[in-house]
Amino acid sequence: MERLVENQLLLYGRKSAACMLSISIRSLAYLLSRGEIHFRRIGTKTLIPHAELVRFARGHHPEPVSSKPVSQEQ
């Protein structure tokens, strides 16, 4: 079970979550829209639980985040 560190937030906004994952806000939005990272809406805010960020960061991600196909030069 994950231990809660003092002063650790339970929910992060999009900008903070993207920073924690070292990805762009646009990449995070793409992951949220695909359901790869679960989130909550409170009013107009999109909030991502800390545990969800940890789960995603520890996971295996064989595909690139971008929806565009990666061109392979031969």
N, C-alpha and C positions, 0 to 999 in steps of 0.2 A: 504494500500500500504506500502511496506517495505521501511523504511528510510535507506539511505546509510550513514554509519558511516565514519567519516574522517579517512583516511588511510586504509580503508577496500578494499581488492582486489576484483575485479569483477570476475576474473577467477583464479582457483587454479589448480596446478599440482596434479598428483596422490598422491604423498607422503603427501602433505599438506592437501588434501581433506580427505584422510584416517585418518589422525591425527585429523582433525576437527570432524569426525564422530566416533572417537574412535574405529576404525576397522583396520584390517590389509590391506596392499596394495593388497594382493591376494583377500581378500573379496571384496574390492572395484572393482578390475578387473572383478570379477564374476558378480557384480551388473551392471557394465557398459556393459558387454557382453550380459546380459539378457535384457537390455534396461530399467532397473529399475531406473537408474540415467542417465539423458541425458548429453552428453558432446560434445565438439567441438574439431576438430583436426586443428591445425595450424602447417603446416609443419609436423614434426614428433612428435610434442608435443600433448599430450592429456590434454585438459583443461576442467575443470568442473565449470560452473557458480555458484557464491555464492548463488543465489536464488534457484538453483537446490539442493544444499546441505541443505539449510533450509527446502525446501519442503520435501525432503526425511527424514530429522531428525524429522519433525513434523508428519510424516505419521504413520500409523499403520502397523506393520510388523509381521503378525502372523507366517510366515514361517522362519526357520533359513536361514542364508545366504549361508551356505554350501550346495553343491549339493548332498552330501552324506546323506543317510537316517539316522536319529538319532535312535540308537538302544534303545529299551525300555526293561529294565530288569523287569522280573515279579517275 
